[in-house]
């Protein structure tokens, strides 16, 4: 069974093993909500996107209609996940609406018009920038004779600093489990994690679409899948030549000059690339004021480990090491 964890020495990243959850999604949500209630409440109270965009939008007639439609569709199609969101709200003591809005923020934000933002008096330019900023994760994928790795910067809005944790859970019959780096108040996970079958996922977001890195530890394979509206998708398998992916449609175009210059081909070079700050306007390792690199994760398929680093990954400050098999 995967998911065993070693403390890398720092210990700042909280890990919660919920064990076997026999009561469905609600039981898991309540357990996570209770365990991380303080972090969830803190995130909700300080999240500018939630407070100054999502909540005002949800109070309008079009906003209420969209939120209701998302609620009804997801409750019908994914009842276990819906129950888990309800449990998270109940366990943490935050309004269910807040949990719904942060979980569906990427679906809701494109519908908030500039006029609505102005109507609700966005208070200053910094808040406007913070509200508009999207996650901007970066990845290095390599599968060659000497290394099979995926390195990932988890970049997010400033509101998520100090508001993340790792959730581990096991199916009621004990046959499967997952380990997931999780944003406070959200389902595990829109970030990265793995299951006991040795499959690991990271999810760099893209506007009106998504990018998935799928890793099979046993078969030593890494695949990047980009999806977009209209059932469009593109698949690329990682090979010996380093593949760098940022929060953008990589298979089609995009200038990623700095990554091309550094061309990492080892674990150490991949971490150094993800710690690079040479480009002042578009640094790979982000330190604000709007977007921050919350952590860096390195998956080594040959060692079957997932290591989470705090701070600049160039410094190799590992806080957690998870055994994936």
C-alpha positions in Angstrom: 0.0 0.0 0.0 1.4 3.4 -1.0 1.5 6.5 1.1 4.0 5.8 3.8 5.7 9.0 4.8 9.1 10.0 6.1 9.7 13.4 7.7 12.3 15.1 5.5 13.5 17.1 8.5 11.5 20.3 8.3 8.1 19.0 9.4 6.2 22.2 8.7 3.7 20.5 6.2 0.9 18.9 8.1 -0.1 15.4 7.0 -3.4 13.9 8.1 -4.1 10.2 7.6 -7.9 9.8 7.8 -7.6 6.0 7.6 -10.5 3.9 6.3 -13.5 6.1 5.6 -16.5 3.8 5.8 -19.2 6.5 5.8 -18.6 7.8 2.3 -17.4 11.2 1.3 -19.2 13.0 4.1 -17.3 11.2 6.8 -13.9 12.1 5.1 -15.0 15.7 4.6 -15.9 16.1 8.3 -12.7 14.5 9.4 -10.6 16.8 7.2 -12.7 19.8 8.2 -12.2 19.2 11.9 -8.5 18.4 11.6 -7.8 21.6 9.5 -10.6 23.8 10.6 -8.4 26.6 11.7 -6.5 26.7 8.3 -9.8 26.4 6.4 -11.4 29.3 8.3 -8.2 31.4 7.9 -8.1 30.8 4.2 -11.8 31.7 3.7 -11.4 34.9 5.7 -8.3 36.1 3.9 -9.0 35.0 0.3 -9.4 38.2 -1.8 -10.8 36.2 -4.8 -13.5 34.7 -2.6 -14.4 37.8 -0.7 -14.2 40.4 -3.5 -15.2 38.5 -6.5 -16.9 35.2 -5.9 -19.2 36.1 -3.0 -20.4 39.3 -4.7 -21.0 37.4 -7.9 -22.9 34.7 -6.1 -25.3 37.3 -4.7 -26.4 38.4 -8.2 -29.2 36.7 -10.1 -26.9 35.3 -12.8 -24.3 34.3 -10.2 -26.9 32.4 -8.1 -28.2 30.6 -11.2 -24.7 29.5 -12.2 -23.8 28.4 -8.7 -27.1 26.5 -8.4 -26.5 24.8 -11.8 -23.0 23.7 -10.8 -24.3 22.5 -7.5 -27.1 20.4 -9.0 -25.0 18.9 -11.8 -22.1 17.9 -9.5 -24.4 16.6 -6.8 -26.1 14.4 -9.3 -23.0 13.2 -11.2 -20.5 13.0 -8.3 -22.5 12.5 -5.1 -19.5 11.2 -3.1 -17.5 14.4 -3.9 -20.5 16.6 -3.2 -21.0 14.9 0.2 -17.3 15.4 0.9 -17.7 19.2 0.3 -20.7 19.3 2.6 -18.7 17.4 5.3 -15.8 19.8 4.9 -18.1 22.7 5.5 -19.7 21.0 8.5 -16.4 19.8 10.0 -14.7 23.2 9.7 -17.7 25.4 10.6 -17.5 27.5 7.4 -20.5 28.2 5.2 -21.2 25.6 2.5 -21.4 28.4 -0.1 -17.8 29.4 0.6 -16.6 25.8 0.1 -18.6 25.5 -3.1 -17.2 28.8 -4.4 -13.5 28.0 -3.8 -13.9 24.5 -5.3 -15.6 25.9 -8.4 -13.6 29.1 -8.7 -12.1 28.2 -12.1 -15.6 27.5 -13.5 -17.0 30.7 -12.1 -14.4 33.4 -12.6 -14.7 33.5 -16.4 -18.3 34.6 -16.0 -17.6 37.6 -13.8 -17.6 40.7 -16.0 -15.5 43.8 -15.6 -18.7 45.7 -15.0 -19.7 43.5 -12.1 -16.2 43.9 -10.6 -16.6 47.7 -10.8 -20.1 47.5 -9.4 -18.8 45.7 -6.3 -16.0 48.3 -5.9 -12.8 46.3 -6.0 -10.8 48.3 -3.5 -7.4 48.7 -5.0 -5.2 47.7 -7.9 -3.3 45.1 -5.9 -6.5 43.4 -5.1 -7.5 43.5 -8.7 -4.3 41.9 -9.8 -4.5 39.2 -7.1 -8.1 38.4 -8.0 -7.3 38.1 -11.7 -4.1 36.0 -11.3 -4.4 32.3 -12.1 -2.3 29.5 -10.9 0.9 29.2 -12.9 2.5 25.8 -12.1 5.6 24.6 -14.0 6.8 21.1 -14.6 9.9 19.3 -15.8 9.3 15.7 -17.2 12.1 13.3 -18.1 12.0 9.6 -18.8 15.4 8.3 -20.0 17.9 5.5 -19.3 19.4 7.2 -16.2 16.4 9.0 -14.8 12.6 9.0 -14.8 11.4 12.0 -12.9 8.7 14.7 -12.7 9.4 17.9 -10.9 6.6 20.4 -10.3 6.3 23.9 -8.8 3.0 24.3 -7.0 2.2 28.0 -7.7 -0.9 29.7 -6.4 -2.4 32.9 -5.2 -1.0 34.6 -2.1 -4.2 33.6 -0.2 -3.0 30.0 -0.1 0.3 30.7 1.6 0.2 28.7 4.9 -3.2 27.2 3.9 -2.2 23.8 2.5 -1.9 20.3 3.9 -1.6 16.6 2.8 -4.6 14.3 3.1 -4.2 10.5 3.1 -7.2 8.2 3.0 -8.0 4.5 2.5 -11.0 2.9 0.9 -13.4 1.1 3.3 -12.2 -2.4 2.3 -8.5 -1.3 2.5 -7.9 -2.2 -1.2 -6.8 1.3 -2.3 -5.6 4.6 -0.9 -4.5 8.1 -2.0 -2.2 10.8 -0.8 -3.0 14.4 -1.9 -1.5 17.8 -1.4 -4.6 19.9 -0.7 -5.7 23.6 -0.6 -7.5 24.4 2.6 -11.3 23.9 2.1 -11.0 22.2 -1.3 -11.3 18.6 -2.3 -8.1 16.5 -2.4 -6.9 17.6 -4.8 -6.5 20.2 -7.6 -2.8 20.2 -7.0 -0.8 16.9 -6.9 -1.0 13.4 -5.4 -0.8 9.7 -6.0 -2.7 6.5 -5.3 -1.7 3.1 -4.1 -1.6 1.8 -7.7 1.5 3.9 -8.3 -0.3 6.4 -10.4 0.6 10.0 -9.7 -1.2 13.2 -11.0 -0.3 16.8 -11.1 -2.6 19.4 -12.5 -1.2 22.7 -13.9 -4.2 24.8 -14.7 -4.8 26.6 -18.0 -7.5 29.1 -18.8 -10.7 27.4 -20.1 -8.9 24.1 -19.9 -6.5 21.9 -17.9 -3.2 20.1 -18.1 -2.6 16.7 -16.4 0.7 15.0 -15.8 -0.1 11.3 -15.4 2.7 9.0 -14.0 2.7 5.2 -13.8 5.5 4.2 -11.4 5.4 0.5 -12.2 5.6 1.0 -16.0 8.0 4.0 -15.8 5.8 6.2 -17.9 4.9 9.9 -17.8 2.2 11.4 -20.0 1.2 15.1 -20.3 -2.5 15.6 -21.4 -3.8 19.0 -22.3 -7.6 19.5 -22.4 -9.8 22.3 -23.6 -13.4 23.0 -24.4 -15.3 21.2 -27.1 -13.7 17.8 -26.2 -10.3 18.9 -27.5 -7.2 17.3 -26.1 -3.6 16.6 -26.8 -1.3 13.9 -25.4 2.5 13.8 -25.2 4.6 11.2 -23.6 7.8 12.2 -21.8 11.1 10.9 -23.1 14.8 11.4 -22.5 14.7 14.9 -23.9 13.6 17.2 -21.0 10.0 18.4 -21.4 9.1 21.7 -19.7 5.5 22.6 -19.2 4.1 25.8 -17.7 0.6 27.1 -17.2 -0.1 27.3 -20.9 -0.8 25.2 -24.0 2.7 23.8 -24.4 2.1 21.4 -27.3 0.9 24.2 -29.6 3.2 27.1 -29.0 4.5 29.5 -26.3 7.9 31.0 -25.7 9.6 29.4 -22.7 13.0 30.8 -23.3 14.6 30.3 -19.9 13.7 26.7 -19.6 15.1 26.1 -23.1 18.3 27.8 -22.1 18.8 25.6 -19.0 17.7 22.3 -20.6 17.6 20.1 -17.4 18.5 16.4 -17.9 19.0 15.3 -14.3 17.1 15.5 -11.0 19.5 18.2 -9.7 19.2 20.3 -12.8 15.4 20.0 -12.8 15.2 21.3 -9.3 17.6 24.1 -10.2 15.5 25.1 -13.2 12.3 25.2 -11.0 14.2 27.5 -8.6 15.3 29.9 -11.4 14.5 33.6 -10.9 16.6 35.1 -13.7 13.6 36.5 -15.6 12.2 39.3 -13.6 8.9 39.5 -15.4 8.2 35.7 -15.7 10.3 33.9 -13.1 9.9 30.2 -12.8 10.2 30.2 -9.0 7.7 32.8 -7.8 7.9 35.0 -4.7 4.9 37.4 -5.1 3.5 39.8 -4.8 0.5 37.9 -6.3 1.7 34.4 -7.2 3.9 32.3 -4.9 5.5 28.9 -5.3 4.0 27.2 -2.3 6.3 24.2 -2.6 8.1 22.0 -5.2 7.5 18.3 -5.6 9.8 15.7 -7.2 8.6 12.3 -8.2 11.3 9.7 -8.8 9.7 6.8 -10.6 12.8 4.6 -10.2 12.9 5.2 -6.4 9.0 5.2 -6.2 9.1 8.3 -4.0 7.4 11.7 -3.9 9.5 14.4 -2.2 8.1 17.8 -1.2 10.5 20.7 -0.8 9.9 24.0 0.9 11.5 27.3 -0.2 13.6 27.5 -3.4 14.2 24.0 -4.6 17.8 24.9 -5.5 18.4 24.6 -1.7 17.0 21.0 -1.6 15.1 21.6 1.7 12.9 18.5 1.8 10.1 18.5 4.3 8.3 15.3 3.4 9.2 12.1 1.5 6.4 9.7 0.5 6.9 6.2 -0.6 4.5 5.5 -3.5 4.5 1.7 -3.5 
